[in-house]
Amino acid sequence: MTTITFITGANKGLGYETARRLTELGHTVIIGARDPGRGQAAADRLGARFVPIDVTDDASVSRAAADIEAHEGHIDTLINNAGITGRFAPAEELTGNDAELVFATNVTSIVRVTSAFLPLLRKSEAPAVINVSSGMGSQALTHDPQRVESTIAAPLYNASKAAVTMLTTQYAKALPDVRFNAADPGYTATDLNGHRGTQTVTEGTDAIVTLATEDPAAGGGRFIGRFGPVPW
Ligand SMILES: NC(=O)c1ccc[n+]([C@@H]2O[C@H](COP(=O)([O-])OP(=O)(O)OC[C@H]3O[C@@H](n4cnc5c(N)ncnc54)[C@H](OP(=O)(O)O)[C@@H]3O)[C@@H](O)[C@H]2O)c1
């Protein structure tokens, strides 16, 4: 039986590379993207189906879930990948609006999308949710002088990703019938960081692909990177 995987923010970067790799591995991948032109173009390149979704918008998320219910009937894996860094500004210049945009996109959206897709996930025999978090949200890595994560101060993005990891472990506790895990891609060259990341997108998607393809017995509530468990 084919695994049906829905990925948000899959028109480019890590989301697109995850879609490409999982398609190659035989998953039925549904490309979620907020821009119809870019989303359809990405889906066409992979021979996949495109479903419009702006993860910050209730109506858009509901429409995406209804569309997939009508076409595929269920999903096995939801990958909450869409995310932003927000505005780069000196910390004293950050505004409430800056914070709200980053948290709305990176954190609140995961709750919105997860709630909308849970009924479709629960029709799967092995439902899984993969939240794309970051080592930038790890207390341990952001305080380890040996790690790149400790060299950058990004209050909003890092706090949002700490919240993503905690959301993941709390969902894993609250809903044990669904396997919730968080992935840390590592510092990867994408538009998100002006392509300064040191890994390729293929390397950056290793943890996500591992979580999407491993034996369900591996369980939930974990935070893993390319080289194994990531400390919090
Ligand atoms: N690159 C890294 O080094 C790194 C490291 C750790 C974690 N991450 C995480 O990995 C994930 C993917 O990032 P990336 O590096 O691949 O960045 P990216 O190339 O900028 O891609 C981000 C994706 O998210 C989408 N997106 C943003 N806001 C959205 C919204 N409201 N609704 C729907 N889609 C939305 C973007 O769509 P548009 O094209 O329409 O803007 C794009 O498809 C993010 O959660 C990021 O925080 C990245």
The ligand as an SDF file (V2000), in Angstrom:
LIG
                    3D

 48 52  0  0  0  0  0  0  0  0999 V2000
   17.4510   26.0640    5.7930 N   0  0  0  0  0  0  0  0  0  0  0  0
   17.8800   25.7950    7.0280 C   0  0  0  0  0  0  0  0  0  0  0  0
   19.0840   25.9270    7.3490 O   0  0  0  0  0  0  0  0  0  0  0  0
   16.9030   25.3190    8.0620 C   0  0  0  0  0  0  0  0  0  0  0  0
   17.4110   24.8210    9.2650 C   0  0  0  0  0  0  0  0  0  0  0  0
   16.5370   24.3750   10.2480 C   0  0  0  0  0  0  0  0  0  0  0  0
   15.1730   24.4160   10.0180 C   0  0  0  0  0  0  0  0  0  0  0  0
   14.6930   24.9040    8.8330 N   0  0  0  0  0  0  0  0  0  0  0  0
   13.2340   24.8960    8.6430 C   0  0  0  0  0  0  0  0  0  0  0  0
   12.9300   24.1560    7.4700 O   0  0  0  0  0  0  0  0  0  0  0  0
   11.6600   24.5790    6.9540 C   0  0  0  0  0  0  0  0  0  0  0  0
   11.8050   24.8480    5.4640 C   0  0  0  0  0  0  0  0  0  0  0  0
   12.7120   25.9350    5.2970 O   0  0  0  0  0  0  0  0  0  0  0  0
   13.6410   26.1460    4.0060 P   0  0  0  0  0  0  0  0  0  0  0  0
   15.0140   26.3250    4.4900 O   0  0  0  0  0  0  0  0  0  0  0  0
   13.3250   25.1380    2.9790 O   0  0  0  0  0  0  0  0  0  0  0  0
   13.1330   27.6070    3.5680 O   0  0  0  0  0  0  0  0  0  0  0  0
   12.5040   28.1590    2.2140 P   0  0  0  0  0  0  0  0  0  0  0  0
   13.2730   27.6670    1.0340 O   0  0  0  0  0  0  0  0  0  0  0  0
   12.3720   29.6350    2.4520 O   0  0  0  0  0  0  0  0  0  0  0  0
   11.0540   27.4890    2.1600 O   0  0  0  0  0  0  0  0  0  0  0  0
   10.0590   27.8320    3.0680 C   0  0  0  0  0  0  0  0  0  0  0  0
    8.7500   27.3160    2.5240 C   0  0  0  0  0  0  0  0  0  0  0  0
    7.7070   27.6620    3.4590 O   0  0  0  0  0  0  0  0  0  0  0  0
    6.6730   28.2610    2.7120 C   0  0  0  0  0  0  0  0  0  0  0  0
    5.8130   29.1300    3.5280 N   0  0  0  0  0  0  0  0  0  0  0  0
    6.1620   30.1940    4.2900 C   0  0  0  0  0  0  0  0  0  0  0  0
    5.0700   30.7410    4.8400 N   0  0  0  0  0  0  0  0  0  0  0  0
    4.0040   30.0120    4.4150 C   0  0  0  0  0  0  0  0  0  0  0  0
    2.6030   30.0980    4.6150 C   0  0  0  0  0  0  0  0  0  0  0  0
    2.0540   31.0520    5.3700 N   0  0  0  0  0  0  0  0  0  0  0  0
    1.8140   29.1520    4.0380 N   0  0  0  0  0  0  0  0  0  0  0  0
    2.3420   28.1840    3.2570 C   0  0  0  0  0  0  0  0  0  0  0  0
    3.6640   28.0690    3.0010 N   0  0  0  0  0  0  0  0  0  0  0  0
    4.4730   28.9850    3.5730 C   0  0  0  0  0  0  0  0  0  0  0  0
    7.3630   29.0240    1.6060 C   0  0  0  0  0  0  0  0  0  0  0  0
    6.4680   29.4030    0.5830 O   0  0  0  0  0  0  0  0  0  0  0  0
    6.7580   30.6510   -0.4150 P   0  0  0  0  0  0  0  0  0  0  0  0
    7.7040   30.1460   -1.4830 O   0  0  0  0  0  0  0  0  0  0  0  0
    5.4070   30.9930   -0.9230 O   0  0  0  0  0  0  0  0  0  0  0  0
    7.3740   31.7480    0.4150 O   0  0  0  0  0  0  0  0  0  0  0  0
    8.3600   27.9550    1.1810 C   0  0  0  0  0  0  0  0  0  0  0  0
    7.7380   26.9900    0.3750 O   0  0  0  0  0  0  0  0  0  0  0  0
   11.2690   25.8120    7.7760 C   0  0  0  0  0  0  0  0  0  0  0  0
   10.3490   25.4250    8.7930 O   0  0  0  0  0  0  0  0  0  0  0  0
   12.5920   26.2440    8.4000 C   0  0  0  0  0  0  0  0  0  0  0  0
   12.4120   26.9780    9.5950 O   0  0  0  0  0  0  0  0  0  0  0  0
   15.5230   25.3420    7.8500 C   0  0  0  0  0  0  0  0  0  0  0  0
  1  2  1  0
  2  3  2  0
  2  4  1  0
  4  5  1  0
  4 48  2  0
  5  6  2  0
  6  7  1  0
  7  8  2  0
  8  9  1  0
  8 48  1  0
  9 10  1  0
  9 46  1  0
 10 11  1  0
 11 12  1  0
 11 44  1  0
 12 13  1  0
 13 14  1  0
 14 15  2  0
 14 16  1  0
 14 17  1  0
 17 18  1  0
 18 19  2  0
 18 20  1  0
 18 21  1  0
 21 22  1  0
 22 23  1  0
 23 24  1  0
 23 42  1  0
 24 25  1  0
 25 26  1  0
 25 36  1  0
 26 27  1  0
 26 35  1  0
 27 28  2  0
 28 29  1  0
 29 30  1  0
 29 35  2  0
 30 31  1  0
 30 32  2  0
 32 33  1  0
 33 34  2  0
 34 35  1  0
 36 37  1  0
 36 42  1  0
 37 38  1  0
 38 39  2  0
 38 40  1  0
 38 41  1  0
 42 43  1  0
 44 45  1  0
 44 46  1  0
 46 47  1  0
M  CHG  2   8   1  16  -1
M  END
$$$$
